[in-house]
Amino acid sequence: MQKVIAVLAALAGVALGTASPPWADAELHEDGTGFVTGNAVRAALGWDDATLRAEAASLEFVAESESVTGISWSCVHAGTAEVLPQRTDLVVTESRAVTSRPQTTWWGTVTGFRLQGFDGRGASSAVPEGPAPGSCPTGPWSPVEGSTRTVETTGDPVLMVRHDGAQHPVPVD
């Protein structure tokens, strides 16, 4: 009897697709692999079970990350020796498509999506915010030699679920 219960419990775990800890909504690794629960996707899209079941195959996942390179320098006024700090940020956003496979119970409920890695498609954009690096206002201003500093920061990737061209963020652990 105990063996039968153990086998049934093991089969229930397989049928329910419990490949991710129950407390984790989504897990995204550096290589694009991981898992997203059906509950997280439903919450991100505002869907019910029936809609997720009907649309699961049409969903796409995208990992977006943003890095900022801050460049600062100083300019000096030739006549007054006044120093003017300058700064510009280069914001680079990268998007990478993630292949996925829905996981369902034997009766069709979507329990989650297995993230299988980046599919090679990607895009990036770089947007400068501020004056050109090393530049000073017109007039008797000039850059202070040796004052240029660069600081880079990289944010954690954000997992997005895409449906009909609209992207929605999914919480990631």
N, C-alpha and C positions, 0 to 999 in steps of 0.2 A: 504494500500500500504506500509506504514512504517513497519507494522508487517511482511509482506512478505520479505522485504529487510533485516530486523533483523534476520529472520529465515534463509534466504539464506546465510547471513554473518556467522552465527553460524555454519551452515552445511559446509561451505567452510573451516572454521577453523578446524573442525573435519576431513574433507577429506584430508587436507594438513598435518595433524598430527602436528600442532603447539603446542607441549607440552613443548618446550624449548624456551627460549627467542631467537629471531632471531640473536642476536649478539653473542651467545654462540656456539662455535664449538662442545664442549664436556663438560659434567659435570659428575664428578665421586665422589660419596660420600664414606665415610669410610666403609660402609657396602657393597660396590660394586654395588649400584644402581646408576642410572643416565640416561643420554641421550647423544648420539653422532649423530651429523647431517650427512646426506648423503654426503653433500659437504666436511666435514672433512675427511670422509672415502675415498671418491674419490681422494681428494688431497693427502692423506697419501699413497695410493696405485698407484696413477697416472692413474686412470681409468676414462672412460667416463660413461655416464648414462647407456648405454646398457650393458656394462660389469658388472657394479654394480648390475643391475637388475638380470642378469644371475647368478652371483656368491654370492649374498647376503646370501643365506642359508648356504653357506660353510664357511663363515667368523667366526672367533673366536676372542674374546677379552681377553686380559691378562693385569692385573695391576701389574707393577713391582715397587718395592721400594728398596732403598738402605740405609743402616745405617752403620756408621763408628764409631768404638770405638778406640780412640787414646790413647795409653798408653805410657807415657814418664817417664824416670828415669835418674839418673846420675850415672856415675861410676867414681871412684877416683883412681889415680895412686899412689900406695903405696910409691914409692921413691920420687916423685916430688910434690905430692898433686894436680896435674893437674886434672881438672874435665872434663869429656867427656859426653855430653848429648846424650842420646839414645832415640829412638822412634820406635814404631811399631804400625801399624794400622790393625785392624781386620775389613775387609769389608764384610758385610753380605748382600746378594741380595736375595730378596724374590719375587717369581712370583706366582700369584693366578689367576686362570681362572675365567672369569666373564660370566655368562649366559646372553644371549641377545635374542631379538626378533626384526626382521626388521619391520619397519613401512612403509607402502606404501600408495600411493594415490589409488583411485578406478581404475585408468587406469594403475597402476603398477610401477610408479616411486617411487624409494626408497627415502623417506624423512629423514630417520634416523634409529637408533637402540635404543630400550629401553633396558637399562642395568638393569638386574633383580637381581643382587647380586652375591656373590661368590658361586661357585658350589662345594666347598670342596676340589677340586684338587689344589695342590700347590706344590711348590718346593723351596728349599732355598740352598744357598751355602755360605760358609764362607772361605775367603781367607786372610791369614795373610801376611802383607807386612812389612818386617823388621825382626830384630833379635828377638829371643824368649824373652818375657817380663821378666825383671829383670836380664837378662844376660849381661855380660861384655866381652870385648875382652880378649883373653888368655894372660897370663903373670901376672904382678903384679897389675891388675885392680880388683876392687871389687865394688859392688853396694853401693851407699850412702844410709844409713838407712833413711827411711822416705821421700825419694825423688820421690817416685812413684805417678804419677797423672793420672787420667783417665777422658777423655772427650768423651761424646757420642753425635753424630749428626745424625739426621734422615732426609732424603730427602723426598720431596713430591712424591707420587706415579705417575708413568708415565703410561698412558694408551696406550696399543699396540694393533694393529689389526693384526691378523695372517691369512695368506693365503698360502697354499702349503708349510708350514713349515717355511716361512719367516715372521719375525715380522717387523712392521712399526709403528713408534710413531705417536700418534694422539694428537694434542694440547688439553690441559685440562684447563678449567677456574678454 
